[in-house]
Amino acid sequence: MTAVALSNNSVAPGTLGFLVVFGMAVVLTLLFRSMTKHLRKVNQAARNEERAAAPGTSASSSVDPAAGTGGTTPAGSANQRQDP
C-alpha cells in the first residue's frame, strides 16, 4: 500500500518547470552579456582617463567638458584600476 500511495503523490516539475528554468537561463545569459559590454566600456574609459592624466600630455587634453569634473579623480580613489 505504501508504494501505491507514493506513486500517486509523486510530483514532477514537468514542462512548466522546464520552461521557467530555461527562460531564466536565457534572461541571465542576456544580462551577463550586457554587463560584460558595459564593464568593457567602463574599463576603456578609465584607461583613456589614465592616459589623459599621464605626465607629458597637455592640460587641455585631460579636460573632458562632457564629464563636468575637469578630468580629475581623487588620488586615493578605491576604484582606480592598476594595470601591470
C-alpha positions in Angstrom: 0.0 0.0 0.0 2.9 2.4 0.6 4.3 2.0 -2.9 0.9 2.9 -4.4 0.4 5.9 -2.1 3.9 7.2 -3.1 3.3 6.8 -6.8 0.0 8.7 -6.6 1.6 11.5 -4.6 4.8 11.9 -6.6 5.3 15.3 -8.1 7.5 16.1 -11.2 8.3 19.6 -12.4 7.1 18.9 -15.9 7.0 21.1 -18.9 6.2 24.3 -16.9 9.2 23.8 -14.6 11.5 23.3 -17.6 10.2 26.4 -19.4 10.7 28.5 -16.2 14.3 27.3 -15.7 15.1 27.7 -19.5 13.6 31.2 -19.5 15.7 32.2 -16.5 18.8 30.8 -18.2 18.1 32.8 -21.4 17.5 36.0 -19.4 20.6 35.6 -17.3 22.7 34.9 -20.4 21.5 38.2 -21.9 22.1 40.0 -18.6 25.6 38.7 -18.3 26.4 39.7 -21.9 25.1 43.2 -21.3 27.0 43.5 -18.1 30.2 42.4 -19.8 29.7 45.0 -22.5 29.2 47.8 -20.0 32.2 46.8 -17.9 34.4 46.9 -21.0 33.2 50.4 -21.7 33.9 51.5 -18.2 37.4 49.9 -18.3 38.2 51.6 -21.6 37.0 55.0 -20.3 39.3 54.5 -17.2 42.2 53.7 -19.4 41.6 56.7 -21.6 41.4 58.9 -18.5 44.7 57.5 -17.1 46.4 58.2 -20.5 45.0 61.7 -20.5 46.2 62.3 -16.9 49.7 60.9 -17.6 52.6 63.3 -17.4 53.7 64.9 -20.7 50.2 65.4 -22.0 48.7 68.9 -22.4 46.3 70.1 -19.8 43.6 70.7 -22.4 43.6 67.0 -23.4 42.8 65.9 -19.8 39.7 68.1 -19.5 36.5 66.5 -20.7 33.8 69.1 -20.8 31.1 66.4 -21.1 32.2 64.8 -17.8 31.9 68.0 -15.8 34.7 67.1 -13.4 37.6 68.5 -15.4 39.1 65.1 -15.9 40.4 64.7 -12.4 39.9 62.0 -9.9 40.9 61.8 -6.2 44.3 60.3 -5.7 43.1 57.7 -3.2 40.1 56.5 -5.2 39.4 52.9 -4.5 38.0 52.1 -8.0 41.1 53.0 -9.9 42.5 50.1 -12.0 46.2 49.4 -11.7 47.4 47.7 -15.0 50.7 45.7 -14.7 
